[in-house]
């Protein structure tokens, strides 16, 4: 009898959200060798071999992520019937799954995908309640980690059972050779178009580079899109928007550079994908980004908004630097996808090897997740 794994997410496609895509793609990969049950809000259907429980969305959450209803009895039944639970979010479903997993004695693994205090502070109009929100969300995340049997995070947390997951960029078709001088300078971004992503700073920075005919490619959706379009029009920046698509990297490789100005990140899957495409990346020094981008070696790092124009100007005027940074970025990419690395971690495998595919095929009971030193 094949092992059974339950994957929980409070957000699923078509949300332009890394957590949503991880849950769906991980389920598809694991379904080759496990019985998979995907539990989350209404979204795109997974392959027919995957059992699915979708619940209606409510009006709660940020303007860009609507949360699902909590269906405790349905969730309890799904957990009772499974061998292992993987929780990918800390919304109503994720919190309930962590508690029920502990009560029903099912091994539960909790993936820490974002800095919850910072995400809430930037994603909601918190005003004077922002400090309290940070305190409450930190407490909530700590409680969630205490209920989980295993915690997988970008860095080790408090408990000795916590696991560190270090992701490698997934290899994608390389970016084209540097564009000839005189052409437009194209900068790309893909993901959620929301307040915390700092895209207003990107448009403002490109507005200071009009001599290079800047173009911003945006792939994704979100509440900030109309405001960004107005800002770009006022500053004379060309903005090209593409709705979220199955393979956004096909669109990204048309760019000269990639920018990640997000004010809060953990893994930053979008940045990893851009590195795997061979794009020179300009990124804010947040989350795990400084651990895999080495300034002036495989990308450029900045700290505050007013440093971004200088970094982009450096790439706009130096095609050889763009080419060198892009080649170095792609040099460390692995053949397996980011989703395969999360799939391996869901089974307790170590996804740190260059090719993670063989690890996914090991039986559930024979694997252990290796923690980073």
HELIX and SHEET records of a PDB file:
HELIX    1   1 UNK A   18  UNK A   30  1                                  13    
HELIX    2   2 UNK A   72  UNK A   80  1                                   9    
HELIX    3   3 UNK A   92  UNK A  103  1                                  12    
HELIX    4   4 UNK A  116  UNK A  123  1                                   8    
HELIX    5   5 UNK A  127  UNK A  129  5                                   3    
HELIX    6   6 UNK A  130  UNK A  147  1                                  18    
HELIX    7   7 UNK A  195  UNK A  197  5                                   3    
HELIX    8   8 UNK A  199  UNK A  206  1                                   8    
HELIX    9   9 UNK A  210  UNK A  212  5                                   3    
HELIX   10  10 UNK A  225  UNK A  235  1                                  11    
HELIX   11  11 UNK A  249  UNK A  252  1                                   4    
HELIX   12  12 UNK A  269  UNK A  276  1                                   8    
HELIX   13  13 UNK A  289  UNK A  292  1                                   4    
HELIX   14  14 UNK A  305  UNK A  307  5                                   3    
HELIX   15  15 UNK A  308  UNK A  317  1                                  10    
HELIX   16  16 UNK A  319  UNK A  331  1                                  13    
HELIX   17  17 UNK A  338  UNK A  346  1                                   9    
HELIX   18  18 UNK A  357  UNK A  360  1                                   4    
HELIX   19  19 UNK A  364  UNK A  366  5                                   3    
SHEET    1   A 7 UNK A  51  UNK A  55  0                                        
SHEET    2   A 7 UNK A  35  UNK A  41  1                                        
SHEET    3   A 7 UNK A   4  UNK A   8  1                                        
SHEET    4   A 7 UNK A  84  UNK A  87  1                                        
SHEET    5   A 7 UNK A 107  UNK A 111  1                                        
SHEET    6   A 7 UNK A 150  UNK A 153  1                                        
SHEET    7   A 7 UNK A 163  UNK A 164  1                                        
SHEET    1   B 2 UNK A  57  UNK A  62  0                                        
SHEET    2   B 2 UNK A  65  UNK A  68 -1                                        
SHEET    1   C 6 UNK A 238  UNK A 242  0                                        
SHEET    2   C 6 UNK A 214  UNK A 219  1                                        
SHEET    3   C 6 UNK A 185  UNK A 190  1                                        
SHEET    4   C 6 UNK A 257  UNK A 260  1                                        
SHEET    5   C 6 UNK A 280  UNK A 284  1                                        
SHEET    6   C 6 UNK A 300  UNK A 302  1                                        
END                                                                             
